[in-house]
């Protein structure tokens, strides 16, 4: 449950720290990849080849929404299991 709480806290902190100006910025995908070598593998690029494509808003939002949804489901499950 500690992990789930930390993930939840970090997500809420980030969401409350941003404003609409972030929507005007274009993330540097290649720079982000450098911190995550698993993203540089041929297998990863084959799995999600659209990550580096345009338009940037869908490249960023589509996987993020699904990814965050999955984490929220995990947090929810862990919290419910911890309460039992």
LOSE-315014 format. One record per residue (C-alpha): x, y, z. Coordinates in pm, whole numbers, padded with zeros to 5 digits, always signed. Layout:
XYZ ...
END
This chain:
+00000+00000+00000 +00293+00234+00061 +00388+00218-00309 +00032+00292-00420 +00008+00587-00183 +00340+00729-00305 +00237+00696-00671 -00095+00862-00595 +00070+01146-00402 +00322+01208-00678 +00057+01213-00950 -00164+01454-00755 +00134+01679-00677 +00230+01694-01045 -00127+01759-01161 -00168+02045-00914 +00169+02195-01011 +00100+02239-01383 -00107+02496-01567 -00235+02536-01921 +00098+02669-02048 +00228+02312-02047 -00010+02242-02335 +00186+02484-02555 +00518+02311-02501 +00655+02030-02714 +00828+01760-02514 +01169+01645-02628 +01095+01276-02672 +01451+01180-02761 +01588+01351-02448 +01329+01169-02238 +01427+00838-02397 +01789+00886-02288 +01681+00843-01928 +01496+00523-02014 +01718+00289-02218 +01432+00040-02250 +01260+00293-02479 +01555+00278-02717 +01520-00093-02791 +01392-00225-03122 +01122-00418-02935 +00986-00103-02772 +00987+00093-03097 +00810-00196-03270 +00548-00203-02994 +00470+00170-03008 +00613+00306-03335 +00385+00611-03323 +00555+00758-03015 +00784+00975-03224 +00522+01077-03480 +00310+01389-03514 +00084+01548-03408 +00259+01590-03080 -00058+01628-02876 -00180+01278-02963 +00165+01127-02939 +00183+01252-02583 -00174+01239-02460 -00290+00906-02597 -00033+00686-02424 -00030+00907-02116 -00402+00877-02062 -00394+00500-02091 -00079+00475-01883 -00217+00692-01604 -00549+00505-01616 -00362+00178-01569 -00167+00316-01274 -00483+00453-01114 -00642+00110-01146 -00338-00044-00976 -00349+00216-00700 -00720+00153-00652 -00671-00223-00637 -00380-00198-00393 -00568+00040-00166 -00875-00184-00162 -00662-00490-00091 -00481-00304+00187 -00807-00211+00353 -00912-00576+00373 
END
